[in-house]
Amino acid sequence: MLINPSFIPWEGTKEAILERTSKKSEESHVALGPRSRSSVAPNPCVDAADACTADERCHRLRTAYVAQCLGRAAPEGCPRARCRRALRHFFARGPPALTHALLFCPCGGPACAERRRQTFVPSCAFSGPGRAPPSCLGPLDACEHSRICRPRLLAFQVSCATTASNPDGCLRDQAPSCLRAYAGLVGTAITPNYVDNASARVEPWCDCRASGNRREECEVFRGLFTRNRCLDSAIQTFDGGWPPILRNQLDSHQDPEQSLLQVHTLLPPAKVSTADAPLEESSLLSMLLVLALQSLF
């Protein structure tokens, strides 16, 4: 039986205080301005945010989604649809080297990992105001009926498919396309995120405890994120593809003016797509492959 969860806003003094504290924490983690390096330990996620701020397109798109996702348009919660739409625009239209650096910045400690977890204001775009996650069947069914989400999920399944032939679970050169497909899911009905600040584990905000006779289907869906060696390996080894501009920023003695110049000269131009639907070329090819295979059965 399909469970259609309804989110109930937190009520009461204690819950209100916790919500305000959480929102302040998110605001500090998604701060758009540059930080001072003199008194702060190296943090790749902050370096990624600084590089995005220095790039006009990345900064404009990031400002747009932060404004939407931190907004409280109605008493019952954030404007989630507008928040997720702005996130899709950010990852579809922003410079991939910078948007992916924000999403997959390599972390060696909890402060960095928490910054990464808060990248796209998860209380609005990811988890919602409910105390407990809903059944995964609701978001999954919504994705299956969405012209935006369904092809992206299919592309993710193909691009991050695990193989037993390699120790890391990925085919050769598969990791970049896996990360692109994963980023394409952010802002959809099944938006995934990091589950804590102690690991690089990711999953959607849902579980399978109330999935009834569709428990197996639900577990298979969650396993795309929670039991995916290729995805885990691609995220954990992203530092190998760290953009040159961000590797240079880790040198605290670098001339700031030179950093700003490199943002515009070293990064490849981003494709500007129309509306929400556009995927990377590899994701489109992956989607077509899935559809072709489906037609054979």
Disulfide bonds with the S-S distance in Angstrom:
Cys45-Cys105 1.89
Cys52-Cys58 2.01
Cys69-Cys83 1.99
Cys78-Cys124 2.00
Cys107-Cys112 2.12
Cys136-Cys206 2.02
Cys143-Cys149 1.99
Cys160-Cys178 2.03
Cys170-Cys230 1.92
Cys208-Cys218 2.05
